[in-house]
Protein backbone atom coordinates (compact mmCIF):
# COMPACT_ATOMS: atom_id res chain seq x y z
CA UNK A 1 0.00 0.00 0.00
CA UNK A 2 1.39 3.42 -0.94
CA UNK A 3 -0.80 5.42 1.49
CA UNK A 4 1.30 4.74 4.58
CA UNK A 5 2.04 7.43 7.14
CA UNK A 6 4.31 7.68 10.15
CA UNK A 7 3.00 10.21 12.69
CA UNK A 8 4.91 11.74 15.59
CA UNK A 9 2.62 13.98 17.64
CA UNK A 10 4.56 16.60 19.54
CA UNK A 11 3.01 19.27 21.73
CA UNK A 12 4.52 22.00 19.56
CA UNK A 13 4.98 20.27 16.18
CA UNK A 14 3.34 17.40 14.34
CA UNK A 15 5.70 15.40 12.14
CA UNK A 16 4.26 13.26 9.33
CA UNK A 17 6.26 10.88 7.16
CA UNK A 18 4.53 10.05 3.86
CA UNK A 19 5.72 6.86 2.14
CA UNK A 20 4.18 7.97 -1.15
CA UNK A 21 6.75 10.71 -1.70
CA UNK A 22 9.30 9.57 0.89
CA UNK A 23 8.74 13.00 2.45
CA UNK A 24 8.67 14.44 5.96
CA UNK A 25 6.28 17.29 6.80
CA UNK A 26 6.69 19.34 9.98
CA UNK A 27 3.85 21.69 10.98
CA UNK A 28 2.86 23.46 14.18
CA UNK A 29 0.41 21.29 16.13
CA UNK A 30 -2.06 24.14 16.52
CA UNK A 31 -5.64 24.90 15.60
CA UNK A 32 -7.50 28.21 15.40
CA UNK A 33 -11.26 27.97 16.02
CA UNK A 34 -13.60 30.86 15.19
CA UNK A 35 -16.78 31.32 17.24
CA UNK A 36 -16.16 27.99 19.00
CA UNK A 37 -17.09 25.92 15.95
CA UNK A 38 -15.39 26.82 12.66
CA UNK A 39 -11.79 25.86 11.85
CA UNK A 40 -10.24 29.21 10.95
CA UNK A 41 -6.66 28.03 10.46
CA UNK A 42 -4.37 25.15 11.44
CA UNK A 43 -0.70 24.23 11.53
CA UNK A 44 1.83 26.97 10.74
CA UNK A 45 -0.83 29.47 9.73
CA UNK A 46 -2.55 29.10 13.14
CA UNK A 47 0.82 29.71 14.80
CA UNK A 48 1.24 32.92 12.75
CA UNK A 49 -1.92 34.28 14.43
CA UNK A 50 -1.00 33.08 17.92
CA UNK A 51 -1.01 35.92 20.52
CA UNK A 52 -2.43 38.28 17.87
CA UNK A 53 -5.94 36.96 17.26
CA UNK A 54 -9.17 38.64 18.50
CA UNK A 55 -11.25 36.99 21.24
CA UNK A 56 -13.61 35.25 18.83
CA UNK A 57 -10.70 33.15 17.51
CA UNK A 58 -9.35 30.63 20.02
CA UNK A 59 -5.91 29.20 19.21
CA UNK A 60 -4.69 26.16 21.09
CA UNK A 61 -2.33 23.18 21.21
CA UNK A 62 -4.46 19.99 21.50
CA UNK A 63 -1.52 18.12 23.09
CA UNK A 64 -0.20 18.72 26.57
CA UNK A 65 2.93 17.19 28.15
CA UNK A 66 3.08 14.51 25.47
CA UNK A 67 -0.52 13.31 25.97
CA UNK A 68 -3.73 14.21 24.11
CA UNK A 69 -5.54 16.91 26.08
CA UNK A 70 -8.17 17.92 23.49
CA UNK A 71 -9.13 14.82 21.52
CA UNK A 72 -11.77 16.49 19.36
CA UNK A 73 -9.44 19.17 18.00
CA UNK A 74 -6.61 16.67 17.63
CA UNK A 75 -8.86 14.42 15.51
CA UNK A 76 -9.75 17.42 13.35
CA UNK A 77 -6.07 18.27 12.86
CA UNK A 78 -5.11 14.69 11.97
CA UNK A 79 -7.87 14.59 9.35
CA UNK A 80 -6.83 17.97 7.88
CA UNK A 81 -3.10 17.13 7.75
CA UNK A 82 -3.56 13.62 6.31
CA UNK A 83 -6.11 14.90 3.75
CA UNK A 84 -3.50 17.50 2.70
CA UNK A 85 -0.96 14.69 2.30
CA UNK A 86 -3.43 12.81 0.06
CA UNK A 87 -4.03 15.97 -1.98
CA UNK A 88 -7.58 16.54 -0.80
CA UNK A 89 -8.89 12.97 -0.92
CA UNK A 90 -9.33 10.39 1.80
CA UNK A 91 -8.23 6.93 0.69
CA UNK A 92 -7.68 3.84 2.85
CA UNK A 93 -4.31 4.10 4.57
CA UNK A 94 -1.99 2.58 7.15
CA UNK A 95 -0.70 4.60 10.09
CA UNK A 96 2.32 4.05 12.31
CA UNK A 97 2.15 6.31 15.35
CA UNK A 98 4.83 7.00 17.97
CA UNK A 99 3.67 6.77 21.58
CA UNK A 100 5.63 8.00 24.64
CA UNK A 101 6.75 5.06 26.78
CA UNK A 102 6.15 6.48 30.23
CA UNK A 103 2.37 7.05 29.92
CA UNK A 104 -0.62 5.15 31.32
CA UNK A 105 -2.45 2.43 29.34
CA UNK A 106 -5.42 4.79 28.95
CA UNK A 107 -3.18 7.56 27.53
CA UNK A 108 -1.48 5.06 25.22
CA UNK A 109 -4.86 3.73 24.03
CA UNK A 110 -5.93 7.31 23.22
CA UNK A 111 -3.31 7.49 20.42
CA UNK A 112 -4.92 4.49 18.69
CA UNK A 113 -8.45 5.83 19.20
CA UNK A 114 -7.40 9.22 17.88
CA UNK A 115 -6.40 7.79 14.49
CA UNK A 116 -9.36 5.41 14.45
CA UNK A 117 -11.92 8.17 15.14
CA UNK A 118 -10.40 10.92 12.99
CA UNK A 119 -12.14 9.68 9.84
CA UNK A 120 -9.01 9.08 7.72
CA UNK A 121 -9.98 5.47 6.81
CA UNK A 122 -7.03 3.88 8.58
CA UNK A 123 -7.17 0.15 7.77
CA UNK A 124 -4.23 -0.62 10.04
CA UNK A 125 -2.92 1.32 13.04
CA UNK A 126 0.41 0.25 14.50
CA UNK A 127 2.00 1.82 17.56
CA UNK A 128 5.73 2.24 18.11
CA UNK A 129 7.39 3.20 21.37
CA UNK A 130 8.74 6.69 20.82
CA UNK A 131 12.26 6.16 22.26
CA UNK A 132 12.84 3.19 19.90
CA UNK A 133 11.72 5.23 16.85
CA UNK A 134 13.97 8.03 18.11
CA UNK A 135 16.99 5.74 18.30
CA UNK A 136 16.32 4.38 14.81
CA UNK A 137 15.97 7.89 13.43
CA UNK A 138 19.45 8.69 14.80
CA UNK A 139 20.90 5.56 13.13
CA UNK A 140 21.29 3.67 16.41
CA UNK A 141 21.14 -0.11 16.00
CA UNK A 142 18.17 -0.57 18.36
CA UNK A 143 17.72 -4.23 17.34
CA UNK A 144 21.09 -5.43 18.64
CA UNK A 145 22.91 -2.62 20.38
CA UNK A 146 22.87 -2.85 24.15
CA UNK A 147 22.83 0.06 26.54
CA UNK A 148 21.90 3.18 24.57
CA UNK A 149 20.90 6.39 26.37
CA UNK A 150 18.46 8.57 24.39
CA UNK A 151 17.37 11.97 25.69
CA UNK A 152 14.57 13.69 23.75
CA UNK A 153 14.04 17.30 24.83
CA UNK A 154 10.65 18.36 23.48
CA UNK A 155 8.43 21.40 23.94
CA UNK A 156 6.61 20.28 27.11
CA UNK A 157 8.57 17.23 28.22
CA UNK A 158 11.95 15.50 28.17
CA UNK A 159 11.94 11.73 27.71
CA UNK A 160 15.03 9.95 29.06
CA UNK A 161 15.32 6.31 27.97
CA UNK A 162 17.80 3.44 28.12
CA UNK A 163 17.39 1.12 25.13
CA UNK A 164 18.68 -2.43 24.79
CA UNK A 165 17.93 -5.21 22.30
CA UNK A 166 14.82 -3.59 20.75
CA UNK A 167 13.34 -2.88 24.15
CA UNK A 168 13.28 -0.12 26.76
CA UNK A 169 14.99 -0.92 30.07
CA UNK A 170 14.30 2.33 31.92
CA UNK A 171 12.37 5.41 30.81
CA UNK A 172 11.39 8.63 32.50
CA UNK A 173 9.19 11.47 31.25
CA UNK A 174 9.72 14.82 32.99
CA UNK A 175 7.85 18.09 32.52
CA UNK A 176 10.82 20.19 31.48
CA UNK A 177 11.32 21.28 27.87
CA UNK A 178 11.33 24.18 25.45
CA UNK A 179 8.22 25.73 27.03
CA UNK A 180 9.96 25.92 30.42
CA UNK A 181 13.05 27.43 28.74
CA UNK A 182 10.80 30.13 27.21
CA UNK A 183 9.14 30.82 30.59
CA UNK A 184 12.52 31.27 32.27
CA UNK A 185 13.53 33.79 29.60
CA UNK A 186 10.27 35.74 30.02
CA UNK A 187 10.62 35.74 33.82
CA UNK A 188 14.19 37.04 33.85
CA UNK A 189 13.37 39.82 31.35
CA UNK A 190 10.37 40.84 33.45
CA UNK A 191 12.42 40.80 36.66
CA UNK A 192 15.53 42.60 35.38
CA UNK A 193 13.98 45.00 32.84
CA UNK A 194 10.34 45.39 33.95
CA UNK A 195 9.30 44.23 30.51
CA UNK A 196 6.51 41.86 29.45
CA UNK A 197 7.23 39.84 26.31
CA UNK A 198 5.14 37.23 24.49
CA UNK A 199 5.76 33.47 24.11
CA UNK A 200 6.83 33.84 20.50
CA UNK A 201 9.40 36.50 21.40
CA UNK A 202 10.97 34.38 24.14
CA UNK A 203 11.08 31.40 21.76
CA UNK A 204 12.81 33.52 19.14
CA UNK A 205 15.40 34.70 21.68
CA UNK A 206 16.07 31.08 22.69
CA UNK A 207 16.54 29.98 19.05
CA UNK A 208 18.84 32.89 18.16
CA UNK A 209 21.08 32.61 21.26
CA UNK A 210 23.84 30.64 19.54
CA UNK A 211 24.06 33.11 16.65
CA UNK A 212 23.99 36.15 18.97
CA UNK A 213 26.82 34.75 21.08
CA UNK A 214 28.89 34.04 18.00
CA UNK A 215 28.43 37.64 16.83
CA UNK A 216 28.89 39.08 20.33
CA UNK A 217 25.50 40.84 20.19
CA UNK A 218 22.71 41.35 22.72
CA UNK A 219 19.19 40.06 22.08
CA UNK A 220 16.81 42.83 20.96
CA UNK A 221 13.26 42.32 22.22
CA UNK A 222 10.01 44.28 21.95
CA UNK A 223 7.38 44.18 24.67
CA UNK A 224 5.26 46.19 27.08
CA UNK A 225 6.79 48.19 29.89
CA UNK A 226 5.21 47.10 33.21
CA UNK A 227 5.24 50.63 34.66
CA UNK A 228 4.11 52.79 31.72
CA UNK A 229 2.16 50.11 29.82
CA UNK A 230 3.75 51.37 26.60
CA UNK A 231 5.49 49.29 23.91
CA UNK A 232 9.29 49.49 24.15
CA UNK A 233 12.46 47.96 22.73
CA UNK A 234 15.20 46.59 25.00
CA UNK A 235 18.61 45.00 24.57
CA UNK A 236 19.07 41.89 26.72
CA UNK A 237 22.58 40.52 27.40
CA UNK A 238 22.94 36.90 26.28
CA UNK A 239 24.75 36.10 29.54
CA UNK A 240 21.57 36.91 31.49
CA UNK A 241 19.52 34.56 29.29
CA UNK A 242 22.08 31.77 29.67
CA UNK A 243 21.93 32.11 33.46
CA UNK A 244 18.12 31.89 33.34
CA UNK A 245 18.30 28.58 31.45
CA UNK A 246 20.83 26.83 33.72
CA UNK A 247 18.19 25.78 36.27
CA UNK A 248 16.22 23.92 33.54
CA UNK A 249 19.35 22.29 32.13
CA UNK A 250 20.26 21.05 35.60
CA UNK A 251 16.76 19.60 36.15
CA UNK A 252 17.27 17.50 32.99
CA UNK A 253 20.78 16.59 34.13
CA UNK A 254 19.60 15.45 37.58
CA UNK A 255 16.97 13.22 35.99
CA UNK A 256 19.50 11.68 33.60
CA UNK A 257 21.71 10.89 36.61
CA UNK A 258 18.74 9.34 38.45
CA UNK A 259 17.95 7.20 35.37
CA UNK A 260 21.58 6.06 35.09
CA UNK A 261 21.55 5.08 38.75
CA UNK A 262 18.75 2.59 37.98
CA UNK A 263 20.68 1.08 35.05
CA UNK A 264 22.23 -2.40 35.37
CA UNK A 265 26.08 -2.18 35.53
CA UNK A 266 26.64 -4.10 32.26
CA UNK A 267 24.45 -1.64 30.35
CA UNK A 268 26.17 1.29 32.06
CA UNK A 269 29.46 0.09 30.54
CA UNK A 270 27.86 0.15 27.06
CA UNK A 271 26.42 3.62 27.65
CA UNK A 272 29.88 4.86 28.61
CA UNK A 273 31.17 3.60 25.24
CA UNK A 274 28.27 4.91 23.11
CA UNK A 275 27.69 8.20 24.93
CA UNK A 276 24.38 10.03 25.16
CA UNK A 277 22.11 10.54 22.13
CA UNK A 278 20.47 13.97 22.29
CA UNK A 279 17.45 14.84 20.17
CA UNK A 280 14.10 16.70 20.20
CA UNK A 281 13.18 20.20 19.08
CA UNK A 282 14.46 21.95 22.22
CA UNK A 283 17.73 19.98 22.37
CA UNK A 284 19.51 22.50 20.17
CA UNK A 285 19.42 25.28 22.76
CA UNK A 286 22.79 26.92 23.27
CA UNK A 287 25.02 25.23 25.93
CA UNK A 288 22.59 22.39 26.77
CA UNK A 289 24.66 19.61 25.14
CA UNK A 290 27.86 20.88 26.74
CA UNK A 291 26.30 21.13 30.20
CA UNK A 292 24.95 17.58 29.99
CA UNK A 293 28.29 16.27 28.75
CA UNK A 294 30.18 17.99 31.59
CA UNK A 295 27.61 16.90 34.18
CA UNK A 296 27.68 13.17 33.45
CA UNK A 297 31.10 12.83 31.85
CA UNK A 298 29.76 11.30 28.63
CA UNK A 299 30.22 12.16 25.00
CA UNK A 300 27.00 13.71 23.58
CA UNK A 301 25.89 12.64 20.09
CA UNK A 302 23.61 15.34 18.68
CA UNK A 303 20.89 14.26 16.22
CA UNK A 304 21.27 15.53 12.66
CA UNK A 305 17.52 16.23 12.53
CA UNK A 306 16.43 16.72 16.17
CA UNK A 307 12.83 17.65 15.29
CA UNK A 308 12.33 14.81 12.79
CA UNK A 309 14.27 11.94 14.38
CA UNK A 310 11.19 10.04 15.65
CA UNK A 311 9.36 10.38 12.30
CA UNK A 312 12.52 9.31 10.44
CA UNK A 313 12.63 6.24 12.70
CA UNK A 314 9.00 5.49 11.79
CA UNK A 315 9.99 5.83 8.11
CA UNK A 316 12.61 3.10 8.55
CA UNK A 317 10.02 0.83 10.18
CA UNK A 318 7.61 1.45 7.30
CA UNK A 319 10.25 0.80 4.62
CA UNK A 320 12.10 -2.16 6.16
CA UNK A 321 10.31 -5.33 7.29
CA UNK A 322 13.20 -6.19 9.63
CA UNK A 323 12.01 -3.38 11.90
CA UNK A 324 8.33 -4.43 11.98
CA UNK A 325 9.11 -6.29 15.23
CA UNK A 326 9.20 -2.87 16.93
CA UNK A 327 5.49 -2.27 16.25
CA UNK A 328 2.60 -3.35 18.45
CA UNK A 329 -1.20 -3.16 18.58
CA UNK A 330 -3.50 -2.41 21.48
CA UNK A 331 -3.84 -5.43 23.80
CA UNK A 332 -7.45 -6.03 22.75
CA UNK A 333 -6.53 -5.81 19.04
CA UNK A 334 -3.91 -8.56 19.15
Backbone torsions as a table, in degrees:
resi	resn	phi	psi	omega
1	UNK	NA	133.3	-178.5
2	UNK	-86.7	-23.6	179.9
3	UNK	-84.2	76.8	-179.7
4	UNK	-124.1	130.5	-176.9
5	UNK	-125.5	142.7	171.3
6	UNK	-109.7	124.4	-175.6
7	UNK	-119.8	126.2	173.0
8	UNK	-116.3	109.6	-179.5
9	UNK	-88.8	112.9	173.0
10	UNK	-105.6	160.4	178.0
11	UNK	-62.1	-42.4	-176.2
12	UNK	-91.0	-43.0	-177.1
13	UNK	-125.5	147.2	170.2
14	UNK	-107.3	132.2	-178.5
15	UNK	-115.9	125.0	-177.3
16	UNK	-124.5	121.1	173.7
17	UNK	-95.0	129.9	-179.6
18	UNK	-114.0	113.9	-178.3
19	UNK	-61.5	-34.5	-175.0
20	UNK	-56.8	-34.8	179.3
21	UNK	-121.1	10.1	-174.1
22	UNK	46.4	49.1	-173.9
23	UNK	-121.2	154.0	177.8
24	UNK	-118.9	123.7	178.8
25	UNK	-109.3	131.6	176.2
26	UNK	-120.6	121.4	179.2
27	UNK	-133.3	155.4	174.8
28	UNK	-64.3	134.5	-179.7
29	UNK	-86.1	68.6	-175.1
30	UNK	-135.7	151.8	177.5
31	UNK	-136.4	139.3	177.4
32	UNK	-111.9	120.2	-177.6
33	UNK	-112.4	127.3	-179.9
34	UNK	-98.7	133.5	179.3
35	UNK	51.2	37.5	175.1
36	UNK	66.2	-2.4	-176.4
37	UNK	-130.9	-41.5	-172.5
38	UNK	-87.9	136.5	174.0
39	UNK	-75.1	115.6	-177.9
40	UNK	-90.0	-40.3	178.8
41	UNK	-161.2	163.4	176.7
42	UNK	-151.8	163.4	179.3
43	UNK	67.3	-140.4	-175.5
44	UNK	-61.7	-34.0	-178.2
45	UNK	-71.2	-29.2	174.9
46	UNK	-69.4	-37.3	179.4
47	UNK	-65.0	-36.1	178.1
48	UNK	-56.8	-35.1	-176.7
49	UNK	-86.6	-13.7	-173.5
50	UNK	-56.0	135.3	-178.6
51	UNK	69.0	8.0	179.8
52	UNK	-126.0	-11.2	-171.4
53	UNK	-79.4	150.7	175.3
54	UNK	-69.5	169.2	-175.2
55	UNK	-58.3	-31.1	-175.4
56	UNK	-72.6	-12.0	177.6
57	UNK	-109.9	114.1	179.5
58	UNK	-97.8	124.2	-179.3
59	UNK	-113.8	129.4	-175.9
60	UNK	-147.7	160.9	170.5
61	UNK	-96.5	120.4	-179.5
62	UNK	-74.3	-11.5	179.6
63	UNK	-105.7	147.5	179.9
64	UNK	-142.5	123.9	179.1
65	UNK	52.1	39.7	175.4
66	UNK	82.3	-5.1	179.0
67	UNK	-119.4	159.2	-174.7
68	UNK	-78.5	115.1	-177.5
69	UNK	-94.5	-34.1	-177.2
70	UNK	-127.0	88.5	-170.8
71	UNK	-65.2	-36.7	-177.8
72	UNK	-62.9	-48.0	-179.7
73	UNK	-70.0	-32.7	178.1
74	UNK	-67.2	-39.0	176.4
75	UNK	-61.5	-43.3	179.1
76	UNK	-60.0	-45.2	-179.1
77	UNK	-63.4	-44.6	179.6
78	UNK	-57.7	-45.9	-178.6
79	UNK	-62.2	-44.1	-179.2
80	UNK	-63.9	-46.8	-177.8
81	UNK	-65.8	-44.2	-178.1
82	UNK	-69.7	-36.4	176.1
83	UNK	-62.9	-39.6	175.4
84	UNK	-59.1	-43.4	-178.9
85	UNK	-62.6	-33.1	-179.5
86	UNK	-93.2	17.6	177.0
87	UNK	56.2	45.3	172.2
88	UNK	91.3	-4.9	178.4
89	UNK	-109.8	161.6	171.7
90	UNK	-118.0	109.9	178.0
91	UNK	-112.9	158.7	176.4
92	UNK	-54.4	139.1	-176.2
93	UNK	-144.9	170.6	172.8
94	UNK	-116.5	143.2	-178.4
95	UNK	-129.2	131.3	171.7
96	UNK	-110.7	120.6	-175.9
97	UNK	-120.9	135.7	179.5
98	UNK	-83.6	134.1	-178.1
99	UNK	-124.3	130.4	176.8
100	UNK	-56.5	147.8	-175.8
101	UNK	-79.2	-42.2	-172.3
102	UNK	-89.7	55.9	176.6
103	UNK	-128.2	164.1	-178.7
104	UNK	-72.9	164.9	177.9
105	UNK	-60.0	-37.3	-179.6
106	UNK	-65.8	-43.6	179.1
107	UNK	-65.8	-37.4	178.7
108	UNK	-66.9	-42.5	179.4
109	UNK	-60.9	-34.4	-177.8
110	UNK	-60.1	-30.2	179.5
111	UNK	-66.7	-39.7	177.5
112	UNK	-66.7	-47.5	-178.1
113	UNK	-61.8	-36.1	-179.8
114	UNK	-57.2	-49.3	-179.4
115	UNK	-67.5	-42.9	-177.4
116	UNK	-60.9	-40.3	-173.7
117	UNK	-94.2	0.6	-175.2
118	UNK	-83.3	-6.9	176.7
119	UNK	78.3	29.0	-179.5
120	UNK	-101.3	11.5	178.1
121	UNK	59.1	46.8	178.9
122	UNK	-77.4	113.8	-179.0
123	UNK	-78.5	-27.9	-177.0
124	UNK	-143.3	129.9	178.5
125	UNK	-124.4	114.7	179.0
126	UNK	-112.5	138.5	178.1
127	UNK	-102.8	149.2	177.3
128	UNK	-133.9	134.6	177.9
129	UNK	-67.0	127.1	-172.1
130	UNK	-53.9	-46.1	-178.6
131	UNK	-60.6	-32.6	179.1
132	UNK	-70.4	-41.9	176.8
133	UNK	-62.8	-39.2	178.7
134	UNK	-59.1	-49.2	179.6
135	UNK	-59.4	-46.3	179.1
136	UNK	-58.8	-43.3	-178.9
137	UNK	-64.8	-19.9	177.2
138	UNK	-101.2	17.8	179.0
139	UNK	62.3	30.4	173.9
140	UNK	-87.6	137.4	179.0
141	UNK	-78.1	83.2	-174.8
142	UNK	-73.1	-15.5	-178.9
143	UNK	-75.3	-37.2	-174.1
144	UNK	-118.3	-35.1	-173.2
145	UNK	-60.9	137.1	179.9
146	UNK	-107.3	144.3	175.6
147	UNK	64.5	71.9	176.9
148	UNK	-119.8	128.8	-179.9
149	UNK	-101.8	115.3	179.8
150	UNK	-113.9	127.0	178.2
151	UNK	-120.4	114.8	-179.5
152	UNK	-108.9	109.5	-179.4
153	UNK	-95.7	104.5	-178.0
154	UNK	-98.2	-161.0	-177.1
155	UNK	-76.5	-45.8	-177.3
156	UNK	-103.0	-30.1	-172.0
157	UNK	-135.7	161.6	169.4
158	UNK	-121.0	127.7	178.9
159	UNK	-107.1	121.1	-178.3
160	UNK	-110.1	120.5	-173.9
161	UNK	-136.9	143.8	171.7
162	UNK	-108.8	119.4	-178.6
163	UNK	-103.6	147.0	174.2
164	UNK	-159.2	129.2	176.3
165	UNK	45.1	63.0	179.6
166	UNK	50.4	28.6	176.1
167	UNK	-137.0	174.4	179.7
168	UNK	-115.3	119.8	-176.3
169	UNK	-83.4	-49.0	178.8
170	UNK	-138.8	141.6	175.2
171	UNK	-148.4	143.2	-178.9
172	UNK	-140.4	132.1	178.6
173	UNK	-111.2	119.8	-179.7
174	UNK	-118.9	151.7	-175.4
175	UNK	-89.9	59.2	174.1
176	UNK	-133.4	129.4	179.7
177	UNK	-168.4	-159.0	-176.5
178	UNK	-56.4	-35.1	-179.1
179	UNK	-64.1	-42.3	177.6
180	UNK	-65.2	-38.1	177.2
181	UNK	-58.8	-46.0	-179.1
182	UNK	-62.1	-42.0	179.8
183	UNK	-60.9	-43.0	-179.5
184	UNK	-62.1	-38.6	178.7
185	UNK	-66.4	-44.2	179.3
186	UNK	-62.2	-42.3	-177.4
187	UNK	-64.4	-41.5	-177.3
188	UNK	-70.6	-35.0	179.1
189	UNK	-70.0	-36.4	177.2
190	UNK	-66.0	-44.3	-175.6
191	UNK	-68.8	-45.6	-173.7
192	UNK	-85.0	-28.5	-173.5
193	UNK	-120.6	-1.3	-178.5
194	UNK	59.1	39.5	-173.1
195	UNK	-126.5	130.8	176.0
196	UNK	-96.1	124.4	176.5
197	UNK	-122.4	159.4	-177.7
198	UNK	-84.3	170.9	-179.6
199	UNK	-62.6	-39.5	-178.8
200	UNK	-65.3	-38.6	-179.9
201	UNK	-64.1	-45.7	-178.5
202	UNK	-65.3	-34.9	177.9
203	UNK	-65.7	-40.1	179.8
204	UNK	-64.6	-40.2	177.8
205	UNK	-61.4	-46.4	-179.6
206	UNK	-58.3	-45.8	-177.1
207	UNK	-67.1	-36.5	-174.3
208	UNK	-88.0	-1.3	-176.0
209	UNK	-52.4	-47.9	-175.8
210	UNK	-59.0	-46.2	-178.2
211	UNK	-65.2	-43.5	-179.2
212	UNK	-61.7	-41.6	179.3
213	UNK	-63.7	-41.9	-179.0
214	UNK	-60.9	-38.8	-178.0
215	UNK	-88.1	-4.7	-179.4
216	UNK	67.6	31.4	-177.9
217	UNK	-107.1	159.1	171.8
218	UNK	-84.4	162.5	173.6
219	UNK	-84.0	132.2	177.5
220	UNK	-100.6	121.5	-179.8
221	UNK	-124.8	154.5	176.8
222	UNK	-119.0	137.4	179.7
223	UNK	-165.2	-162.0	-178.0
224	UNK	-111.9	127.7	177.6
225	UNK	-67.8	129.5	-176.7
226	UNK	-63.3	-37.9	-175.2
227	UNK	-76.7	-52.5	-174.2
228	UNK	-88.1	-21.3	-176.6
229	UNK	76.2	7.2	-176.8
230	UNK	-97.0	153.1	176.7
231	UNK	-70.6	135.6	-179.8
232	UNK	-140.8	165.3	175.0
233	UNK	-113.0	140.1	178.3
234	UNK	-137.6	150.8	173.6
235	UNK	-102.2	126.0	-176.2
236	UNK	-113.0	122.4	178.8
237	UNK	-63.0	137.1	-179.4
238	UNK	-62.7	-31.2	-179.6
239	UNK	-59.2	-39.2	179.4
240	UNK	-64.5	-41.0	-179.6
241	UNK	-67.3	-42.6	178.4
242	UNK	-59.4	-42.0	179.4
243	UNK	-63.0	-37.1	-179.1
244	UNK	-66.1	-28.2	-175.8
245	UNK	-86.1	-19.7	-174.8
246	UNK	-54.9	-42.4	-178.2
247	UNK	-57.7	-42.0	178.5
248	UNK	-68.2	-42.6	178.8
249	UNK	-59.0	-41.7	-177.7
250	UNK	-69.9	-30.2	175.8
251	UNK	-64.2	-41.3	177.0
252	UNK	-65.1	-44.6	-179.9
253	UNK	-58.7	-46.4	-179.6
254	UNK	-60.8	-38.7	179.9
255	UNK	-72.6	-31.4	174.4
256	UNK	-65.7	-43.8	178.8
257	UNK	-60.2	-44.0	-179.6
258	UNK	-62.6	-37.2	178.5
259	UNK	-67.7	-42.2	179.7
260	UNK	-64.6	-32.0	179.1
261	UNK	-66.1	-23.7	179.7
262	UNK	-91.0	0.2	-173.7
263	UNK	-87.0	133.0	176.8
264	UNK	-56.1	143.0	-174.1
265	UNK	-54.8	-38.2	-178.9
266	UNK	-63.1	-39.7	179.1
267	UNK	-70.3	-35.2	179.5
268	UNK	-59.8	-36.7	178.7
269	UNK	-63.8	-40.5	178.1
270	UNK	-65.1	-42.4	-179.3
271	UNK	-61.0	-38.8	179.3
272	UNK	-61.0	-37.6	179.9
273	UNK	-72.3	-45.2	-175.3
274	UNK	-77.5	-32.3	-173.1
275	UNK	85.3	-170.5	-177.9
276	UNK	-102.0	137.8	176.6
277	UNK	-102.3	117.2	-174.2
278	UNK	-109.2	127.0	-178.3
279	UNK	-148.9	-175.3	-177.8
280	UNK	98.9	150.2	-174.9
281	UNK	-55.8	-35.6	-177.0
282	UNK	-92.3	4.7	-176.8
283	UNK	-75.3	-14.0	-175.0
284	UNK	-85.5	0.1	-175.7
285	UNK	-60.9	137.4	-178.0
286	UNK	-46.9	130.2	174.5
287	UNK	75.9	-6.8	-178.6
288	UNK	-64.5	-50.6	-177.6
289	UNK	-58.2	-43.4	-178.4
290	UNK	-64.9	-40.9	-178.7
291	UNK	-66.6	-39.2	177.8
292	UNK	-65.6	-43.7	-179.7
293	UNK	-61.0	-45.8	179.4
294	UNK	-64.5	-38.7	-173.5
295	UNK	-71.3	-31.7	-178.4
296	UNK	-116.9	0.8	175.4
297	UNK	66.7	30.6	178.4
298	UNK	-119.4	152.7	172.2
299	UNK	-69.2	139.1	179.3
300	UNK	-108.3	119.9	175.9
301	UNK	-93.7	117.4	-176.5
302	UNK	-95.0	131.0	-178.3
303	UNK	-61.0	142.1	177.1
304	UNK	-67.5	-36.9	178.7
305	UNK	-128.0	82.2	-173.3
306	UNK	-61.8	-33.3	-179.5
307	UNK	-74.4	-38.7	-172.4
308	UNK	-96.2	1.6	-170.5
309	UNK	-59.2	-39.4	179.9
310	UNK	-65.8	-46.5	-179.7
311	UNK	-64.2	-35.0	177.7
312	UNK	-68.4	-33.3	174.2
313	UNK	-65.3	-42.3	177.2
314	UNK	-61.9	-37.0	178.5
315	UNK	-60.4	-41.6	179.7
316	UNK	-64.3	-39.5	179.5
317	UNK	-64.8	-40.1	-179.9
318	UNK	-66.3	-40.0	-173.1
319	UNK	-84.4	-24.3	-172.4
320	UNK	-124.5	114.4	-177.3
321	UNK	-61.0	-22.8	179.3
322	UNK	-62.1	-23.9	-177.5
323	UNK	-94.7	-2.7	-177.4
324	UNK	-60.9	-21.9	179.4
325	UNK	-63.3	-15.4	-179.4
326	UNK	-84.4	-6.9	-177.9
327	UNK	-93.0	157.1	176.0
328	UNK	-151.1	159.5	177.7
329	UNK	-103.6	175.2	169.1
330	UNK	-65.3	151.6	-179.4
331	UNK	-50.4	-46.6	-174.8
332	UNK	-74.0	-12.5	-179.7
333	UNK	-91.3	-10.7	-173.9
334	UNK	-70.3	NA	NA
